[in-house]
Amino acid sequence: MGIRVGRTLQRVGRAAWAAVAVMLDLVRDLLAAAPDNDRDDRQLQDTDLIGEYNHRTGRLDAGNDPYGWYDED
């Protein structure tokens, strides 16, 4: 009788670990699919900045971004 209880507890424990693994996988997938709220959806024509168009950032700026590239005049 004791062996049966031990095997039953083992099966319940394995099922619980599997359920936890599935839940963590689901949470990971949901977080990965979350929308990116850090985007700036400004259009170039809607901007109120003046300056050079920075192709790296897609914005107008002062033209002093060392990693950006600008059109030649």
Residue pairs with C-beta under 8 A, 6 or more apart in sequence:
40 59
42 59
44 53
44 58
44 60
47 59
47 60
49 59
49 60
49 61
50 60
51 60
51 61
51 62
51 63
52 60
52 61
52 62
52 63
52 70
52 71
53 59
53 60
53 70
53 71
54 60
54 61
54 63
54 65
54 68
54 69
54 70
55 68
55 69
55 70
55 71
56 65
56 67
56 68
56 69
57 65
57 68
61 68
63 70
